[in-house]
Structure formats: C-alpha cells, structure tokens
Amino acid sequence: MGKLIQILKTFFLIVIILFFVSWHIKIIFVYILFMVLRKHILHYEENKKIINRGVFILFFVLFWFLFPNRTSDSNDYIQSIYFDTKTRNKIRKPFIPHLTNIVGEGDIMAIVSLASYFIPENYFKGSAIGDIVKYNKSTYFINNNFHNFYRKMEPKKTPPHNVPFQIMQDMGYYNDISHYFLHIPNTKNLQDKEVIVFCHGYAGNWLLYPELFTKYTNAIIIAVETPSFSGYFSKKTMTNVINRILPHAYEQVGISYKKPHLVGLSNGGSAINTSIVSYPNKFKSFTILSASLKNTPRTNLKVNIIYGSNDRSGGVNNKIPKSKYIRHRLKGEDHSLMVARPDTIFELINKIINQ
C-alpha cells in the first residue's frame, strides 16, 4: 500500500510539472513515454517500422512548431545582446550555451518551486536558499512569482536564458565576449527616460529580474552580469560595465549618455559597495536590495538599503555614518523579498529614481 501511494505521488508530481512547463517539454515527455510503452501497442511488432517512423515524424514536426520563440532581435521585448569586446560588434549567442536553452528558465523554476514542497523546512534554515524554500512552501504554486512571470512572458518575444554562458565564462571560455539584457520602453522620448542598471545576485542573470523591472517601472533597463553566476561585482567587473557595456547599450537605445541608477540584488549589492568607493560619481542613485551596505560611500548621494527584517544578509556596517544612507527595513520579510513583494519593492524603487 505504501509503495502504491509513493507511485501515485510521483505520478501526480510529474503531471503538475508537465502542466506548467513549456509545450516542447511536454512533447519530449510524451515521446519518451511512447518509447517506454510502445511494445504494448496493439499489433506493434507487425508494424513497428511504420509506427516508429510515423511517431518520430509527428514528434519532430510538433517539437519544431512548439519550440518557444526565443530570439535576440532589436525589436524584442527584452533583448539579449552579445558583443565582441574588441570590435564592439554585436554577435550571435555562442552555439554550445545556446543548446542548453531547450530547457528554459521558466521550466527550471517551475520544477524548483515544486521541489521545494518536498524539502524539509529546517534543511536550509537561516540561509538565503532557506528563505526561498519557505516562500515556495507558503505560496500557492499557481501564484508563485519565481515561475509565474515566465508564463506571462511566453507570448512576448523574449531571449534564451544566459546562465549557461556565464558558467562557461567562469570556466575560461568566451573571455572576449560581453553580454547584457536590455529593455527599451515603447515610447518616443527615450532621452527623457531614466536608466536603471541592474546587477544580479547568486545563480546568474535571470530573465525574471529585467521582466520585473519592465513591468513595474517605465525606465530603460540594462541588466549586466559577472563573468560567472556568482553575482560578485569586483572593481574590474564594474570597470567593464562602465567603460564597455553601458556605452554599447546607450548606442543600442539610440540616446546620448546620461547617469544611470545602480541597483544590486543580494550578492549584486557588491556592485554598489564597489562603486560607491571606486566610481562614486558615475551613477545617479545607489540601491541595495536584500544585502548590506559595507563600505562608507565617497559620494554625497545617500545609499538606499532595502531588506527584510528576517534577512541576515541585510543591514548596514555600524561604522558608516547615518548621514550616508537611507534604510528601508520591511518587517517580517526575508531574502525572497524582491520576488515575494514586487509591488512594495518597486514602489520604493520608483520613488528613488524619480526623486
């Protein structure tokens, strides 16, 4: 009886996962199911060549037409831009990391969100991962923002995810290529729009983050990244962002250079801690999300720190004068703050960039 219950639970989990993943993943699963069960098809042995070929052709045609429209065109809702650091010419996404996009971010996050229900509550307690697991457990799956926003992005032209490329850069490949995500608002007066440079945290430059910024702000979004998926923005990385990526992005937008706002999430808060010391006059504002202000700013601008009261990652170094920062400490929230409470977070961000 116990074995039957376990089989039913596993079957139920697979059905839920298939319901939320992309259609081409569903097709792959159905084809695998056919390969496993084909010998049980009536008269299969007598007609196996015809059946195998027919099912394979059907699978190939459906897979071809149902594969998501992941592009990097200049008119996309979110652009994925790769360029040669020497020539500054735009290039296509390298072939090997492109192959990994058979499974999209939305598919991965749906599986991760479901898997969280089976992780013991105290397993990652007190860590950022534990906060994310807690959010997944306490949120109805269909309303879970860690994968829900991807479903809303599917009808729009959006690019493949880029974390595999970052991992390969961390392994020493593609050192002569830079990448960023770009969103250009659909308006004529782009020169008057604010520009937000977003710096990701641990686990890479997810499409989820520029999507949140495009939904909740009316700014030009430039989501930059580290040459790994760590989210630690060193002085060297920020020098590359300021001297190479931002000028390239402004050219793509078609506006003259203007001071952008710098926002860093979690480990990406290192971009702010680095810039307020090494590049204090290059940005219009500094905002740290779910991380700590560790360095004393060398700028007259006050650094904004937004974090949850239950987040051990948030806070301010006691040696930093209170005149140097503005603290936004949200009671009861933890490290999942930006995704769990986007309305509250972006209300604050919009006030910061528009003041």
SULWODA-V510848 format. One record per residue. N is the residue number from 0. RES is the residue in one small letter. PSI is psi as a letter, one per 20 degrees, with the letter a starting at -180 (999 if undefined). Layout:
n res psi
N RES PSI
N RES PSI
This chain:
n res psi
0 m g
1 g h
2 k h
3 l g
4 i g
5 q h
6 i g
7 l h
8 k g
9 t g
10 f g
11 f g
12 l g
13 i g
14 v g
15 i g
16 i g
17 l h
18 f h
19 f i
20 v r
21 s q
22 w h
23 h h
24 i h
25 k g
26 i g
27 i g
28 f g
29 v h
30 y g
31 i g
32 l g
33 f g
34 m h
35 v h
36 l j
37 r h
38 k i
39 h i
40 i p
41 l p
42 h k
43 y g
44 e h
45 e h
46 n k
47 k h
48 k g
49 i g
50 i g
51 n g
52 r g
53 g g
54 v h
55 f g
56 i g
57 l g
58 f g
59 f g
60 v g
61 l g
62 f g
63 w g
64 f h
65 l i
66 f p
67 p q
68 n m
69 r o
70 t r
71 s l
72 d q
73 s i
74 n j
75 d q
76 y g
77 i p
78 q q
79 s o
80 i p
81 y p
82 f q
83 d p
84 t h
85 k g
86 t i
87 r j
88 n p
89 k q
90 i r
91 r q
92 k p
93 p q
94 f g
95 i g
96 p h
97 h h
98 l h
99 t i
100 n j
101 i h
102 v o
103 g r
104 e g
105 g h
106 d g
107 i g
108 m h
109 a g
110 i g
111 v g
112 s g
113 l g
114 a h
115 s h
116 y h
117 f i
118 i p
119 p p
120 e h
121 n j
122 y g
123 f k
124 k p
125 g j
126 s r
127 a g
128 i h
129 g h
130 d h
131 i g
132 v g
133 k g
134 y g
135 n g
136 k h
137 s j
138 t p
139 y p
140 f g
141 i h
142 n j
143 n o
144 n i
145 f h
146 h i
147 n h
148 f h
149 y h
150 r h
151 k h
152 m h
153 e g
154 p i
155 k q
156 k o
157 t q
158 p r
159 p r
160 h r
161 n j
162 v h
163 p h
164 f g
165 q h
166 i g
167 m h
168 q h
169 d h
170 m i
171 g j
172 y q
173 y k
174 n i
175 d j
176 i p
177 s q
178 h q
179 y q
180 f q
181 l p
182 h p
183 i o
184 p q
185 n m
186 t r
187 k h
188 n l
189 l h
190 q h
191 d i
192 k q
193 e q
194 v p
195 i p
196 v o
197 f p
198 c o
199 h r
200 g b
201 y q
202 a j
203 g r
204 n n
205 w q
206 l h
207 l h
208 y g
209 p h
210 e g
211 l g
212 f h
213 t h
214 k g
215 y i
216 t r
217 n k
218 a r
219 i p
220 i p
221 i o
222 a o
223 v r
224 e r
225 t q
226 p l
227 s r
228 f k
229 s h
230 g j
231 y o
232 f o
233 s r
234 k h
235 k g
236 t g
237 m h
238 t g
239 n h
240 v g
241 i g
242 n h
243 r g
244 i g
245 l g
246 p h
247 h g
248 a g
249 y h
250 e g
251 q h
252 v h
253 g k
254 i r
255 s q
256 y p
257 k q
258 k p
259 p r
260 h p
261 l p
262 v p
263 g p
264 l p
265 s c
266 n h
267 g i
268 g i
269 s h
270 a h
271 i g
272 n h
273 t g
274 s h
275 i i
276 v g
277 s h
278 y l
279 p i
280 n j
281 k i
282 f q
283 k h
284 s r
285 f p
286 t p
287 i p
288 l p
289 s l
290 a r
291 s q
292 l o
293 k h
294 n q
295 t p
296 p q
297 r k
298 t q
299 n i
300 l q
301 k p
302 v p
303 n p
304 i o
305 i p
306 y r
307 g q
308 s h
309 n j
310 d o
311 r i
312 s i
313 g q
314 g a
315 v p
316 n p
317 n h
318 k i
319 i p
320 p q
321 k h
322 s i
323 k i
324 y r
325 i p
326 r p
327 h n
328 r o
329 l o
330 k p
331 g i
332 e r
333 d b
334 h i
335 s j
336 l g
337 m h
338 v h
339 a h
340 r l
341 p h
342 d g
343 t g
344 i g
345 f i
346 e g
347 l g
348 i g
349 n h
350 k h
351 i g
352 i i
353 n j
354 q 999
